[in-house]
Amino acid sequence: MPIVVRLDVMMAKRKVRSNVLARAVGVTEANLSLLKSGNVKGIRFSTLEAICRHLHCQPVEILEWVPDEGAEGLKQAG
């Protein structure tokens, strides 16, 4: 998957527990767990904003784009 979620790393750096962040952001712990594992197809900007506000971070510290090997092959072929 080209987008890697690093929310668990940022939470550890800030020493914030899942239940505290979930409550602060207004999502369930189950949904936060899915987000941390990267098992989601999307995230609302309002949720991302609330997470960044609570953790005092930028979206780039939570989400990282990692190119697929296949995407690199297409780029070179074109």
N, C-alpha and C positions, 0 to 999 in steps of 0.2 A: 504494500500500500504506500503510495507516495507521500501521504500526510501522516506524520507520526505525532501522537499526542504525548506530551511530556508533563501533563498536569501533576502526576504523582511526584515527579522530581521537584517541581515548584512548591507543592504542598509540603514536602519534606524539608526543603530549604527554609520555608516560612514557619515550619512546625505547626501546621494547621491540620487538624483531623478531618476526616471525611464528613462526619456527622455535623461538625461545626460549619464547614464550608457549604454543605447541602442546605442547611437551615438558612445561612446568610444569603445564599443565592436564590433560594426558593425552588429548589428541585429536590426530588426524592434521593435518598442515599443510593437506591438501585440505579437510577439514571446517572448519578454522578459516577458510580462504579463502572457503568457501561462507557461513559465518556473517558474515564481514566484508562480503560483497557483499549480504547480506540474502536470499540464495537458499535459505532454509530455512523450514520450516513451524513449527518450534518449537525450543526449547532446554531442556535439563534444568536444573532449579534447581541441581543439584550442579555442573554445568558453569559456569553463570552465577556461582555462588558462588566457584568456583576462579578464574575470570577476575577477578572483583572483588578477591579476596584478593591475587592476584599484581600487579594494577595499582593497588591501594590506591584503589579508587573505589567509587561506589555504582551500582547497576543503572541509575538514571535518567541517569547519565553515558554509558551505552552504548546504552540503548534509549529512543526517543522516540516518543510517540504524536502523529501528525499527522492531524487529521480529514480525511476524504474530503469532496469537494464534495457528493457524493450524500448523505452522512450528515447534513450541515448542512441540506439540503433536507428530509429526513425529519423532523428535529427541529423545524423551523419549521412544517411542515405539521401536526404532531401537537399 
